[in-house]
Amino acid sequence: MIERFQGTDRVCAAYRQGREQPRDNYALCVLSPQTSGATFPEPAPLNLSPKTGSAKAETPGYEFPGAIGNEESGLGRLRKQWFSSNDQLVTLGFTGGPPAGWQLARSFSAVIVNHNNTTGQNMIDNEPLLAQFANEGFPVEQIHCARFTPAAYDVCAKHGVHISIAGAIEMQMGHGMPPYQACLNRGILPSLSSDVDTNMTPDMFTLMRTAFTCQRALLHQRALPANQQGGTPMGPPVQPGEKLLTSYQVLQMATWSGAVAAGLGSKVGRLVPGLEADVIVLNARSLNTWPLNNAPGAIVTMMDTSNVDTVIIGGTIKKQAGKLVGVNEEKLLKDIEAARDRVLARINGPATGSNTNAIYQFLNSMGSPYRPAFLRSCCIAPVMNVGVYNASPGTGA
C-alpha cells in the first residue's frame, strides 16, 4: 500500500535528535523550523510492507540528486538556498556514490559521506578521483567499511579517505567486524559513528567504550596461543607494531577525527585559539570517577551522560548544570509520542491495537497492527548507501 511519512513527523524526529545529542555529549545543531524558518514539503510516497515494516521510496526525494551547474533544484538548490556560507552551524553533505555522485558533491562543495558495505572495490576503481580530491584537500568519508579487502584499505590510507566506524551497530546488525585494527595498521585514526539511534544509543560514551573494548578484545584474542582461543580464532597472530588502543586515542577518535572526517577540522574538534567555541564540560567530581587520576581514562572507561554538565555550540550555551537550555522536554516527549502514533496509524492501525498496554508489555510485532522491534538494517536503501545488503539476524548475510 502507498502511504506517507508526513513532513511534520520527520521534523519532530530531527528536532528530537538534535536536542538529545547536546543533552548527552554532542556539540551539534540541526536545521529546524523553529530556528531557520524552513518549510518542509511532504516527502515522496513510500511503499510500506506490513509484514516487514520496510520502507522504499517510490522516488528518491523531490529533487534528488540534482546536476552539476544546476542551482535551481537538487543539491545545487540546497547549496544556494541554505548553505551559501560556510560560516554556519549546519554543514552540507551528500551520499551519492562514485563516480557521478562524488563529482556532483565536489561541484557544490558538499562533503562526501557514504555508508560503504562493499568489498571496497569501488574505492580501488575510483582511485584517480580519490587522488584528485586528496590534492584538493576535499574530504571523503566512508562509514562502516567492515568488508573491505586489504587493497581497499590501502587505497583509503594512500589518499586520506576518512573512515568512520559504527562499532555497536555493525556488531548488532551484521555489517561485519568493526575494522578498527585494519585502519590503525595503516595509520588511519577512524572517527566514531552512531549510524542510527533507533537500535542503539548514539551517546559518545557508548561509542568510545565500544571502540576501546572491541579493538582490545580482538587483539587480546589473537595474542593467545591457538589452543587457548576457545575455538574462536580472530585472525593471525599479533604482528609487530599492532598495539592496544589507548584512552587518549579513543578520545581523539571521538573529537578531532570526527571533525576532520566531516570537513570541519578548521572549525571545531579541538580547544585551540582560532577554532569555534564548541565545548563540552564534563563533571569529574562524581562518584563514578572520583578521585580523578587519569583524565582520558576516566572519560573513556568510566563516564556516562550524567557527567555532561555543560554543552556550548558556537559560543552559545545549549546545556547548563545538566539541563538543556530553552527546551521544553515534556512537550517534546509528547510531540514524539504523537508522531509515533500518527506514523503507525498510517501503516496499518494504532500502535497498540486492541491491547492498549501492548508496547509497555514488550509485545512488539511484525504483524497487524505493526509495532516495530529492531531495525533490520541501516543499509538497505540504495539511494543512501554504497553497497546494499539485506542483513539477516545471526547470519550477517
C-alpha positions as CSV (number, residue, x, y, z in Angstrom):
1,M,0.0,0.0,0.0
2,I,1.1,3.6,-0.5
3,E,1.3,5.8,2.5
4,R,3.2,8.9,3.6
5,F,5.6,9.9,6.3
6,Q,4.4,13.4,6.9
7,G,6.9,16.3,7.0
8,T,5.8,17.2,10.5
9,D,6.7,13.7,11.7
10,R,10.2,13.9,10.2
11,V,10.7,17.4,11.6
12,C,9.8,16.0,15.0
13,A,12.3,13.2,14.7
14,A,15.1,15.5,13.6
15,Y,14.3,18.1,16.3
16,R,14.3,15.3,18.9
17,Q,17.7,14.0,17.8
18,G,19.1,17.5,17.7
19,R,18.1,18.1,21.3
20,E,19.1,14.6,22.5
21,Q,22.7,14.9,21.4
22,P,23.6,18.2,23.2
23,R,21.9,16.7,26.2
24,D,24.2,13.7,26.1
25,N,27.6,15.0,24.9
26,Y,27.5,16.3,21.3
27,A,28.2,19.7,20.1
28,L,25.6,19.6,17.3
29,C,22.8,21.6,15.8
30,V,20.2,20.6,13.3
31,L,18.1,22.6,10.9
32,S,14.7,23.0,12.4
33,P,11.7,25.2,11.5
34,Q,12.0,26.8,15.0
35,T,15.4,28.2,14.2
36,S,15.6,28.6,10.4
37,G,12.2,29.5,9.1
38,A,12.5,26.5,6.8
39,T,9.5,24.9,5.2
40,F,9.2,21.1,4.9
41,P,7.1,19.8,1.9
42,E,5.5,16.4,2.1
43,P,8.1,13.7,1.1
44,A,7.6,11.2,-1.7
45,P,5.1,8.3,-1.2
46,L,6.5,5.2,0.4
47,N,5.8,1.5,-0.2
48,L,5.3,0.1,3.3
49,S,5.2,-3.6,3.9
50,P,3.0,-4.6,6.8
51,K,5.0,-7.9,7.2
52,T,8.5,-6.5,7.4
53,G,8.0,-2.8,8.2
54,S,10.4,-1.9,5.4
55,A,10.0,1.3,3.5
56,K,11.1,2.1,0.0
57,A,10.5,5.5,-1.6
58,E,8.7,5.4,-4.9
59,T,11.0,8.2,-6.0
60,P,14.2,9.1,-4.0
61,G,13.1,12.6,-2.9
62,Y,11.7,15.5,-4.7
63,E,14.8,16.8,-6.4
64,F,17.4,14.1,-5.9
65,P,20.1,14.3,-6.9
66,G,20.5,17.4,-9.0
67,A,23.1,18.1,-11.6
68,I,26.4,19.8,-11.9
69,G,25.8,23.5,-12.6
70,N,22.1,23.4,-11.7
71,E,21.3,25.7,-8.7
72,E,17.6,25.5,-9.2
73,S,16.9,22.0,-7.9
74,G,18.6,19.2,-6.1
75,L,21.9,19.6,-4.3
76,G,22.6,22.8,-6.1
77,R,19.5,24.4,-4.8
78,L,20.3,23.3,-1.2
79,R,23.7,24.8,-1.5
80,K,22.4,28.1,-2.9
81,Q,19.4,28.4,-0.6
82,W,20.6,27.1,2.8
83,F,24.4,26.7,2.6
84,S,25.6,29.8,0.8
85,S,28.0,30.4,3.6
86,N,30.4,28.0,5.3
87,D,30.2,30.1,8.5
88,Q,27.1,28.4,10.0
89,L,26.2,25.5,12.3
90,V,24.9,23.2,9.6
91,T,27.2,21.6,7.0
92,L,26.1,20.2,3.6
93,G,26.9,16.6,2.9
94,F,26.0,14.2,0.1
95,T,25.6,10.4,0.0
96,G,25.7,9.8,-3.7
97,G,28.2,7.1,-4.8
98,P,31.1,7.2,-7.2
99,P,31.9,8.4,-9.7
100,A,28.9,10.6,-10.6
101,G,27.7,11.2,-7.0
102,W,31.2,12.2,-5.9
103,Q,31.7,14.6,-8.8
104,L,28.3,16.2,-8.1
105,A,29.2,16.6,-4.4
106,R,32.5,18.1,-5.3
107,S,30.9,20.6,-7.7
108,F,28.9,22.0,-4.8
109,S,31.5,21.6,-2.1
110,A,29.3,19.0,-0.2
111,V,31.2,16.6,2.0
112,I,31.1,13.1,0.6
113,V,29.6,10.7,3.1
114,N,28.9,7.1,2.0
115,H,27.7,4.1,4.0
116,N,30.0,1.6,2.3
117,N,29.2,-2.1,2.7
118,T,31.1,-3.4,-0.3
119,T,34.5,-5.0,-0.5
120,G,35.8,-1.6,-1.3
121,Q,36.4,-2.3,-5.0
122,N,34.6,1.0,-5.7
123,M,37.4,2.8,-3.9
124,I,40.0,1.0,-6.0
125,D,38.1,1.6,-9.2
126,N,37.8,5.3,-8.4
127,E,41.4,5.8,-7.2
128,P,42.1,8.6,-9.7
129,L,39.1,10.6,-8.2
130,L,40.4,10.0,-4.7
131,A,43.8,11.2,-5.7
132,Q,42.3,14.4,-7.2
133,F,40.3,15.0,-4.0
134,A,43.3,14.5,-1.9
135,N,45.3,17.0,-3.8
136,E,42.5,19.5,-3.5
137,G,42.0,18.8,0.2
138,F,38.4,17.7,-0.4
139,P,37.2,15.3,2.3
140,V,35.7,11.9,1.6
141,E,34.2,9.9,4.4
142,Q,33.2,6.3,4.3
143,I,31.2,4.7,7.1
144,H,31.4,1.0,8.1
145,C,33.9,-0.4,5.6
146,A,33.9,-3.7,7.6
147,R,34.0,-5.8,4.4
148,F,36.9,-4.1,2.6
149,T,39.8,-6.0,1.2
150,P,43.3,-5.1,2.3
151,A,43.8,-3.4,-1.1
152,A,40.8,-1.2,-0.5
153,Y,42.1,-0.1,3.0
154,D,45.4,0.6,1.4
155,V,43.8,2.9,-1.2
156,C,42.0,4.8,1.6
157,A,45.2,5.2,3.5
158,K,47.1,6.4,0.5
159,H,44.6,9.1,-0.4
160,G,43.5,10.3,3.0
161,V,40.0,8.8,2.9
162,H,38.3,9.2,6.3
163,I,36.8,6.0,7.7
164,S,34.0,6.3,10.4
165,I,33.2,3.1,12.3
166,A,29.8,2.5,13.9
167,G,31.0,-0.3,16.1
168,A,27.9,-1.1,18.1
169,I,25.6,-1.0,15.1
170,E,28.0,-3.1,12.9
171,M,28.2,-5.8,15.5
172,Q,24.4,-5.8,16.2
173,M,23.2,-5.6,12.5
174,G,25.8,-7.9,10.9
175,H,27.8,-5.5,8.8
176,G,31.0,-7.3,9.7
177,M,33.6,-6.9,12.4
178,P,34.3,-3.2,13.1
179,P,37.6,-2.6,11.3
180,Y,39.5,-0.7,14.0
181,Q,42.6,-2.7,13.6
182,A,42.7,-2.6,9.8
183,C,42.5,1.2,10.0
184,L,45.1,1.6,12.8
185,N,47.5,-0.7,10.9
186,R,47.5,1.7,8.0
187,G,47.8,4.9,10.0
188,I,44.1,5.8,9.8
189,L,42.6,7.0,13.1
190,P,38.9,6.4,12.4
191,S,36.1,8.5,13.7
192,L,33.1,7.1,15.6
193,S,29.7,6.9,14.0
194,S,26.4,6.4,15.8
195,D,24.8,5.5,12.5
196,V,21.2,5.1,13.6
197,D,19.7,5.7,17.0
198,T,16.7,3.6,16.6
199,N,18.5,0.4,17.7
200,M,21.4,1.7,19.8
201,T,22.1,4.8,21.9
202,P,24.1,7.4,20.0
203,D,25.8,8.8,23.0
204,M,29.5,9.2,22.6
205,F,30.5,7.4,25.8
206,T,28.9,4.2,24.4
207,L,30.7,4.7,21.1
208,M,34.1,5.3,22.8
209,R,33.8,2.3,25.0
210,T,32.7,0.1,22.1
211,A,35.8,1.1,20.2
212,F,38.1,0.7,23.2
213,T,36.8,-2.7,24.3
214,C,36.3,-4.2,20.8
215,Q,39.7,-3.4,19.5
216,R,41.4,-4.6,22.6
217,A,39.3,-7.8,22.8
218,L,40.2,-8.8,19.2
219,L,43.9,-8.1,19.7
220,H,43.9,-9.9,23.0
221,Q,42.3,-12.9,21.4
222,R,44.8,-13.0,18.6
223,A,47.7,-12.8,21.2
224,L,46.5,-16.1,22.8
225,P,48.0,-19.4,21.7
226,A,45.7,-21.1,19.2
227,N,44.8,-23.8,21.7
228,Q,43.6,-21.2,24.2
229,Q,41.3,-19.2,21.8
230,G,38.2,-21.2,22.8
231,G,37.6,-22.3,19.2
232,T,37.2,-18.7,18.1
233,P,40.3,-17.6,16.3
234,M,40.1,-13.9,15.4
235,G,42.9,-13.7,12.8
236,P,46.6,-14.2,12.5
237,P,48.9,-13.8,15.5
238,V,49.6,-10.2,16.6
239,Q,52.0,-8.6,14.2
240,P,54.9,-6.2,15.2
241,G,53.5,-2.7,15.5
242,E,50.0,-3.7,16.4
243,K,49.2,-2.1,19.7
244,L,46.2,-1.8,22.0
245,L,44.2,1.4,21.7
246,T,44.7,3.9,24.4
247,S,42.1,6.0,26.0
248,Y,43.7,9.2,24.6
249,Q,43.5,7.8,21.1
250,V,39.8,6.9,21.5
251,L,39.2,10.4,22.8
252,Q,40.8,11.8,19.6
253,M,38.6,9.5,17.6
254,A,35.5,11.0,19.3
255,T,36.6,14.6,18.7
256,W,39.3,15.6,16.3
257,S,38.9,12.6,13.9
258,G,35.2,13.2,13.6
259,A,35.6,16.9,12.8
260,V,38.2,16.2,10.1
261,A,36.1,13.5,8.6
262,A,33.2,15.9,8.3
263,G,35.3,18.6,6.7
264,L,35.2,20.7,9.8
265,G,38.8,20.3,11.0
266,S,39.4,24.0,10.6
267,K,36.4,25.0,12.7
268,V,35.9,22.5,15.5
269,G,37.2,19.4,17.1
270,R,40.0,20.9,19.4
271,L,40.2,23.5,22.1
272,V,42.7,25.8,20.4
273,P,42.8,29.5,19.6
274,G,41.0,30.3,16.4
275,L,38.6,27.5,16.4
276,E,34.9,27.9,17.2
277,A,33.7,27.6,20.8
278,D,32.2,24.1,20.7
279,V,32.9,23.0,24.2
280,I,31.7,20.0,26.4
281,V,32.3,20.4,30.1
282,L,32.4,17.1,32.0
283,N,31.9,16.9,35.7
284,A,34.6,14.5,37.1
285,R,33.8,15.2,40.7
286,S,31.3,12.4,40.8
287,L,31.1,9.0,42.5
288,N,31.7,7.2,39.2
289,T,35.0,9.0,38.5
290,W,36.4,10.5,41.7
291,P,39.3,10.7,42.6
292,L,40.5,11.6,39.2
293,N,43.8,10.1,38.4
294,N,43.8,9.9,34.6
295,A,41.5,12.2,32.7
296,P,41.4,10.4,29.3
297,G,40.9,7.1,31.1
298,A,38.1,8.4,33.2
299,I,36.3,9.9,30.2
300,V,36.5,6.8,28.0
301,T,36.1,4.0,30.6
302,M,34.2,5.5,33.5
303,M,32.0,8.4,32.5
304,D,28.4,8.4,31.1
305,T,25.9,11.0,30.0
306,S,25.3,12.0,33.6
307,N,28.7,13.5,33.7
308,V,27.9,16.0,31.0
309,D,27.4,19.3,32.8
310,T,27.6,22.0,30.1
311,V,27.5,22.0,26.2
312,I,28.4,25.1,24.3
313,I,27.8,25.2,20.5
314,G,29.3,28.0,18.5
315,G,29.6,30.1,21.7
316,T,26.0,29.6,22.8
317,I,25.2,27.6,25.9
318,K,22.8,24.7,25.0
319,K,23.1,22.8,28.2
320,Q,24.0,24.1,31.7
321,A,24.2,22.4,35.0
322,G,23.0,19.2,33.5
323,K,19.8,20.7,31.9
324,L,19.0,21.6,28.3
325,V,18.6,25.3,27.8
326,G,15.5,26.6,26.1
327,V,13.9,23.2,25.5
328,N,10.5,22.1,26.9
329,E,11.4,18.5,27.2
330,E,7.9,17.4,28.4
331,K,6.3,19.0,25.3
332,L,8.9,17.4,23.1
333,L,8.3,14.0,24.5
334,K,4.5,14.3,23.9
335,D,5.2,15.5,20.3
336,I,7.4,12.5,19.7
337,E,4.8,10.1,21.0
338,A,2.1,11.7,18.9
339,A,4.3,11.5,15.8
340,R,4.9,7.8,16.5
341,D,1.2,7.2,16.8
342,R,0.5,9.0,13.5
343,V,3.1,7.1,11.6
344,L,1.9,3.7,12.9
345,A,-1.7,4.6,12.3
346,R,-1.0,5.3,8.7
347,I,0.7,2.0,8.3
348,N,-2.0,-0.4,9.5
349,G,-3.7,0.7,12.6
350,P,-2.8,2.2,16.1
351,A,0.4,1.2,17.8
352,T,-1.3,-0.8,20.5
353,G,-4.2,-2.4,18.6
354,S,-6.9,-3.7,21.0
355,N,-4.4,-4.1,23.8
356,T,-3.6,-0.5,25.0
357,N,-0.7,-1.8,27.1
358,A,1.0,-3.8,24.3
359,I,4.0,-1.6,23.9
360,Y,4.6,-1.5,27.7
361,Q,4.3,-5.3,27.9
362,F,7.1,-5.6,25.3
363,L,4.7,-7.1,22.8
364,N,6.3,-5.8,19.6
365,S,5.0,-7.4,16.5
366,M,5.8,-7.6,12.8
367,G,2.1,-8.4,12.1
368,S,-1.1,-6.4,12.4
369,P,-1.1,-3.9,14.0
370,Y,2.6,-3.3,13.1
371,R,4.7,-2.4,16.1
372,P,8.4,-2.1,15.2
373,A,11.1,-4.0,17.0
374,F,14.8,-3.6,15.9
375,L,15.6,-2.0,12.6
376,R,16.7,-4.9,10.4
377,S,19.5,-3.0,8.7
378,C,20.5,0.7,8.4
379,C,21.9,0.0,4.9
380,I,19.1,-1.4,2.8
381,A,18.3,1.8,0.8
382,P,20.3,2.1,-2.4
383,V,19.8,5.9,-2.5
384,M,21.6,6.3,0.8
385,N,24.3,3.6,0.6
386,V,27.1,2.3,-1.5
387,G,26.8,-1.4,-1.4
388,V,23.4,-2.5,-0.2
389,Y,22.7,-5.8,1.6
390,N,19.9,-7.4,3.4
391,A,21.1,-8.4,6.9
392,S,19.6,-11.4,8.5
393,P,19.9,-11.8,12.3
394,G,22.5,-14.4,13.1
395,T,23.9,-14.7,9.6
396,G,25.3,-11.3,8.7
397,A,24.3,-12.1,5.1
